[in-house]
Amino acid sequence: MTVEAPKSRYRQVANLIRQDIALGEYPPGSTLPSEQELAGKVGVSRVTINRALQILRAEGMVRVLRGRGTVVRSVPPISRHSNRRYARAAREEHGARGAFDAEIRKLGLIPRSDIVQLESVDPPEATAKALELGPGERVLIRKRHMYASDEPVLLATSYIPWPLAESAGLTRVDTGPGGTYSRLAELGQGPVRFTEDIRARIPTDDEEVFFGLAENQQVFEIIHMSWTADDRPVEYRVDALPTFQWVLHFEWPAEVVNPGSPS
């Protein structure tokens, strides 16, 4: 490692450590040397090392674990193919139990989804409006902590009209192959249209703790809606995902232009 003047020293150090991680000197899941050891290796102050590590933490390349120190993250960026992840074939490929399950297995990692809330509740105002519910109508809330090889990567909270959820068997912890949408499809209520509104925001306290986020890291918030063929809304879902952990992928065909039409 060599630091050159007059470039920002801590940014140079961050680049050097990032390069060492990419080359495998510090493999996924390994603990970096202490700040003092890195300072001696590079020939800079511990303050410079600390600022460099803050950059890498903000990028999600490393995280601090109590009792271990600074650890290289073990889960690579996860690609979320929004256009195809809700196709039934994609949800069930390789024996997957839903879209998330398939995405994680494709990386060779082990998916896990822990239900942390599963009950009938009065919906929040925005949820009731989106699902077109009347006064007093309740919803099933399915709140899940989701992991890739034990690394927390997604927090998903679904709201489904209670009668529909009960009929589809969604009140059970395990919804079976294909997940929620496959169960709805078996009732003839499978969604055929989806919308997603996405924004980056600061995490809530619960999200910060669950993901182990640094102070300057953000999450994507995805408001996902699902409709049946007769335009009935059947799910309102809020997903929170660390921005460093996910790549949101979209694709669509170019508009078909009639021959001879002006370009």
C-alpha positions as CSV (number, residue, x, y, z in Angstrom):
1,M,0.0,0.0,0.0
2,T,1.3,3.5,-0.9
3,V,-0.4,6.8,-0.3
4,E,0.4,9.7,-2.7
5,A,0.2,13.4,-2.0
6,P,-1.6,15.7,-2.6
7,K,-4.8,13.6,-3.0
8,S,-7.1,13.2,-0.1
9,R,-5.3,10.7,2.1
10,Y,-8.3,9.0,3.6
11,R,-9.9,8.5,0.2
12,Q,-6.7,7.0,-1.1
13,V,-6.6,4.6,1.9
14,A,-10.2,3.7,1.2
15,N,-9.3,2.9,-2.4
16,L,-6.4,0.8,-1.3
17,I,-8.5,-1.3,1.2
18,R,-11.3,-1.6,-1.3
19,Q,-8.7,-3.0,-3.8
20,D,-7.4,-5.4,-1.3
21,I,-10.9,-6.7,-0.6
22,A,-11.6,-7.1,-4.4
23,L,-8.3,-9.0,-4.8
24,G,-9.2,-11.4,-2.0
25,E,-6.6,-10.3,0.6
26,Y,-9.5,-9.7,2.9
27,P,-12.2,-12.3,1.8
28,P,-15.9,-12.0,2.5
29,G,-16.6,-12.5,6.2
30,S,-13.0,-11.9,7.3
31,T,-12.0,-9.3,9.9
32,L,-9.8,-6.4,8.8
33,P,-6.6,-5.7,10.8
34,S,-7.0,-3.2,13.6
35,E,-6.9,0.5,12.8
36,Q,-3.4,0.7,14.4
37,E,-2.2,-2.2,12.3
38,L,-3.6,-0.6,9.1
39,A,-2.1,2.7,10.0
40,G,1.3,1.1,10.4
41,K,1.0,-0.8,7.1
42,V,0.0,2.2,5.0
43,G,2.0,4.8,6.9
44,V,-0.8,7.1,7.9
45,S,-2.5,8.1,11.1
46,R,-5.3,6.2,12.8
47,V,-7.5,9.2,12.2
48,T,-7.0,8.8,8.4
49,I,-7.7,5.0,8.7
50,N,-10.8,5.7,10.7
51,R,-12.1,8.1,8.0
52,A,-11.3,5.6,5.3
53,L,-13.2,2.9,7.0
54,Q,-16.2,5.2,7.5
55,I,-16.3,5.5,3.7
56,L,-16.3,1.7,3.3
57,R,-19.0,1.4,5.9
58,A,-21.2,3.9,4.1
59,E,-20.7,1.9,0.9
60,G,-21.7,-1.3,2.7
61,M,-18.4,-3.0,1.9
62,V,-17.6,-3.5,5.6
63,R,-19.5,-3.4,8.9
64,V,-18.5,-3.2,12.6
65,L,-19.4,-6.2,14.7
66,R,-19.2,-6.0,18.5
67,G,-16.4,-8.3,19.7
68,R,-14.9,-8.8,16.2
69,G,-14.1,-5.4,14.8
70,T,-14.5,-4.3,11.2
71,V,-15.7,-7.2,9.0
72,V,-15.9,-7.6,5.3
73,R,-19.5,-8.1,4.3
74,S,-20.2,-11.7,3.1
75,V,-23.2,-11.0,0.9
76,P,-22.6,-9.5,-2.6
77,P,-25.0,-7.0,-4.1
78,I,-28.4,-8.6,-4.8
79,S,-30.1,-7.9,-8.1
80,R,-33.8,-7.3,-7.9
81,H,-35.3,-7.8,-11.3
82,S,-38.6,-5.9,-10.8
83,N,-40.2,-6.8,-14.1
84,R,-39.8,-10.6,-13.9
85,R,-39.7,-11.4,-10.2
86,Y,-43.5,-11.8,-9.9
87,A,-43.9,-14.3,-12.8
88,R,-45.0,-17.6,-11.3
89,A,-42.2,-19.5,-13.1
90,A,-39.6,-17.2,-11.6
91,R,-41.0,-17.5,-8.1
92,E,-40.9,-21.3,-8.2
93,E,-37.7,-22.0,-10.1
94,H,-35.3,-24.4,-8.4
95,G,-37.9,-25.1,-5.8
96,A,-38.0,-21.5,-4.6
97,R,-40.8,-20.5,-2.2
98,G,-41.2,-17.0,-3.7
99,A,-39.4,-14.2,-5.5
100,F,-37.0,-13.4,-2.7
101,D,-36.2,-17.0,-2.2
102,A,-35.3,-17.4,-5.9
103,E,-33.1,-14.3,-6.0
104,I,-31.0,-15.4,-3.0
105,R,-30.6,-19.0,-4.2
106,K,-29.4,-17.7,-7.6
107,L,-26.4,-16.2,-5.7
108,G,-25.7,-19.6,-4.1
109,L,-26.8,-18.3,-0.7
110,I,-29.3,-19.6,1.8
111,P,-32.6,-17.6,2.0
112,R,-34.5,-17.3,5.3
113,S,-37.7,-15.5,6.1
114,D,-38.8,-15.1,9.7
115,I,-42.3,-14.0,10.4
116,V,-42.2,-11.4,13.2
117,Q,-45.8,-10.3,13.0
118,L,-48.8,-12.3,11.7
119,E,-52.2,-11.2,12.8
120,S,-55.5,-9.4,12.0
121,V,-55.1,-5.6,12.5
122,D,-56.8,-2.3,11.7
123,P,-55.0,-1.0,8.7
124,P,-53.0,2.2,8.7
125,E,-54.8,5.0,6.9
126,A,-52.7,4.9,3.8
127,T,-53.1,1.1,3.6
128,A,-56.9,1.2,3.9
129,K,-57.1,3.9,1.2
130,A,-54.8,1.9,-1.2
131,L,-56.8,-1.3,-0.6
132,E,-60.1,0.5,-1.0
133,L,-61.3,-0.8,2.4
134,G,-64.4,0.5,4.2
135,P,-64.7,1.5,7.8
136,G,-64.0,-1.3,10.2
137,E,-62.5,-3.7,7.6
138,R,-59.4,-5.4,8.8
139,V,-56.3,-6.7,7.1
140,L,-53.8,-9.5,7.7
141,I,-50.3,-8.1,8.4
142,R,-47.4,-10.3,7.4
143,K,-44.1,-8.7,8.7
144,R,-41.0,-10.6,7.7
145,H,-37.3,-10.3,8.5
146,M,-35.5,-11.7,5.5
147,Y,-31.9,-13.0,5.4
148,A,-29.3,-14.2,2.9
149,S,-27.1,-16.7,4.6
150,D,-28.0,-15.2,8.0
151,E,-27.2,-11.6,6.8
152,P,-30.3,-9.3,7.2
153,V,-31.1,-7.9,3.7
154,L,-34.8,-7.1,3.6
155,L,-37.7,-6.1,5.8
156,A,-41.1,-6.7,4.2
157,T,-44.5,-5.7,5.6
158,S,-47.5,-6.9,3.7
159,Y,-51.2,-6.0,4.2
160,I,-53.9,-8.1,2.6
161,P,-57.7,-7.8,3.1
162,W,-58.5,-10.2,6.0
163,P,-61.3,-12.3,4.3
164,L,-59.1,-12.9,1.3
165,A,-56.0,-13.7,3.4
166,E,-58.0,-16.2,5.5
167,S,-59.5,-17.9,2.4
168,A,-56.1,-18.2,0.8
169,G,-54.4,-19.7,3.8
170,L,-52.1,-16.8,4.2
171,T,-52.6,-16.7,8.0
172,R,-50.2,-19.7,8.2
173,V,-46.5,-19.0,8.7
174,D,-45.5,-21.1,5.7
175,T,-47.5,-20.2,2.6
176,G,-45.9,-23.0,0.5
177,P,-44.2,-23.1,-3.0
178,G,-44.6,-19.8,-4.9
179,G,-45.6,-17.9,-1.8
180,T,-48.5,-15.5,-1.3
181,Y,-49.3,-15.0,-5.0
182,S,-49.5,-18.6,-5.8
183,R,-52.0,-19.1,-3.0
184,L,-54.1,-16.2,-4.3
185,A,-53.9,-17.6,-7.8
186,E,-55.4,-20.9,-6.6
187,L,-58.4,-18.9,-5.5
188,G,-58.7,-17.1,-8.8
189,Q,-57.4,-13.9,-7.2
190,G,-53.9,-14.0,-8.5
191,P,-52.5,-10.5,-9.2
192,V,-51.8,-9.6,-12.9
193,R,-50.7,-6.0,-12.4
194,F,-48.2,-4.4,-10.1
195,T,-46.9,-0.9,-9.3
196,E,-43.9,0.1,-7.2
197,D,-43.0,3.5,-5.9
198,I,-39.4,3.7,-4.8
199,R,-37.5,6.3,-2.8
200,A,-34.3,6.4,-0.8
201,R,-34.7,7.6,2.8
202,I,-33.0,7.5,6.2
203,P,-33.9,4.3,8.1
204,T,-36.2,4.0,11.0
205,D,-34.7,3.1,14.4
206,D,-35.9,-0.5,13.9
207,E,-34.5,-0.7,10.4
208,E,-31.1,0.7,11.6
209,V,-30.9,-1.9,14.3
210,F,-32.1,-4.8,12.1
211,F,-29.7,-4.1,9.2
212,G,-26.8,-2.9,11.4
213,L,-26.6,0.3,9.5
214,A,-24.0,3.0,10.0
215,E,-25.2,6.6,10.7
216,N,-25.0,7.8,7.1
217,Q,-26.5,4.8,5.4
218,Q,-29.9,4.8,3.8
219,V,-32.6,2.3,2.7
220,F,-34.8,2.0,-0.4
221,E,-38.4,2.1,0.5
222,I,-40.6,0.3,-2.1
223,I,-44.3,0.7,-1.9
224,H,-45.6,-2.3,-3.8
225,M,-49.2,-2.7,-4.9
226,S,-50.9,-5.8,-6.5
227,W,-54.2,-5.9,-8.5
228,T,-56.2,-8.8,-9.9
229,A,-57.6,-9.0,-13.5
230,D,-60.8,-7.1,-12.4
231,D,-58.6,-4.3,-11.0
232,R,-59.1,-5.3,-7.3
233,P,-56.2,-4.4,-5.0
234,V,-55.1,-7.4,-3.1
235,E,-51.9,-6.4,-1.4
236,Y,-50.2,-3.3,-0.1
237,R,-46.6,-3.9,0.9
238,V,-43.8,-1.8,2.3
239,D,-40.2,-3.2,1.6
240,A,-37.1,-1.7,3.2
241,L,-33.8,-2.6,1.7
242,P,-30.3,-1.2,2.4
243,T,-29.3,0.8,-0.6
244,F,-25.8,-0.6,-0.7
245,Q,-27.1,-4.2,-0.7
246,W,-29.4,-4.1,-3.6
247,V,-29.3,-3.3,-7.3
248,L,-32.8,-2.4,-8.6
249,H,-33.0,-3.7,-12.2
250,F,-35.7,-2.7,-14.7
251,E,-36.2,-3.5,-18.4
252,W,-38.9,-2.8,-21.0
253,P,-39.3,-3.0,-24.7
254,A,-38.8,0.1,-26.9
255,E,-42.0,1.6,-28.1
256,V,-43.1,0.0,-31.4
257,V,-43.0,2.6,-34.1
258,N,-45.0,2.1,-37.3
259,P,-42.9,2.1,-40.5
260,G,-42.8,5.5,-42.1
261,S,-43.9,7.3,-38.9
262,P,-41.9,10.4,-37.9
263,S,-39.1,9.6,-35.4
